[in-house]
Amino acid sequence: MSILTKMCQWLPFGKVPEMHAQGVYKRLQKNDVQIIDVRSKMEWDRSHIEGSINLPITSLSIDAIKQLELSPEITTVVICLSAHRSIPGVRKLKQFGFTDVYQLEGGMLSWWKLSLPTSK
């Protein structure tokens, strides 16, 4: 893989599979989804989806994934504030062997807009 290709994976542009906030919420109710929040710890501390795992995009690595014991077999939703940082997050997880990976459409902004529950 060329350096340019590696760098492009981190750009917040392009399309990745998305899941609407209502769909994520329904999956959470069934407890059959894992959520990785790639925002900073400070952002996550202010407001996050209950059960989400904070893994800032700057720390996203195969070692961090293994340390957190995340399963590549479980549907995974990557979230950030506005669905930009989550794009490279989805790409990296796919590169690490996760097959069923989505970003939260519209990010936390869409979650808050629907007044879905959060933790602080």
N, C-alpha and C positions, 0 to 999 in steps of 0.2 A: 504494500500500500504506500503510495507516494505521500510526501509531507503535505502537499496541497490537499489531497483527499482526506488525510487525517484532520487537518485544520478545518476543512469544510464541514466535518461532522459536528463541530462545536458551534456552528452558526445557527442563529435562531430563525432560519428561513426555511421555506419548503413545507411540504405536507407530511404529516404523520397521522396514524389512526387516532381518532378522537372519540371520547365518550361524553355525553351531555351530563350536566350536574345531577339531574333527576335520575338518570341511569346509574350513576356512581352511587347515589344515595340509596337506591333500591338494592344494589349489589351489597352495600355495606349492611343493610338490614338482614340480608341472607348470610352475611359473614363469609362471602366467597370471593373477596377481592383484597389485594394489598395495595396500600397507597404510599407512594414515596413522594414526599414534599421536598423539592429541590431549592426552596427559598433559604435564605440565611436563617441562622438560629434565632436572631432577633425578630425577624418577621414571623417565624413559626411560633415563638413564644407569645406574640401579641394575639394571634388567632390562627387556629388550625383545625383540620377535620379530625375528630376523635378517632384514634386508632392509626392515624397516619404516622409514618416514620420520617423524621427529619434527616435528610442526607443532602446537604448543600451541593449544588452542581459543581462547585469547585473541589469537592471531596469525592465525587462519584468515581469509583474505581472498582475493579473486580474484587480487590481485597476488602473494601468497605462492604460490598454486597455480601461476601462470605461471612464477614464478621457479624453482620446484622442477621445472618441466617435467612435471607430472603430466598423464596423458592421460585425458580424459573418456570415451574409448572402452574403456578397460580396466576390468574388474571391480575395484571399490575396496571395501576393508573399513576402516572407521573403528573405532579401538579406544581404550579408556581403562581405568581401573582396574576399574570395576564396571558399565559400560554405562549411565552417566548423561551424561557429557560427550559421548559419542559420538552421542547422539540429536540434539542441535543440529548436530553435525558432519555427520551424514548429510543433514539438512535443508538446510544451507548448500551442500553439494556438489551436491545436486539443483538448487538455485537457480542454481548456477554452470554447469549443463549436463551434469553427470555423470548417466548414466542407470541404470547397474547398480551401485548403492551399498548397502552393508549395514553394520550394526554387528556387532562380535563379541559374540555372545550371552554375557552374563555377564562380559564384559570380560576383562582379564588375570587376574582371579581364577579364571575358568574354565580359562584356558590353563594356569596354574600347577597347578591341581587335577589336570589330566590329565598333568602332568609333561612337557608338550611342550617342545621346546628353546627356550632363550632365549640372548641375548648380553648381555654387561655392558660 
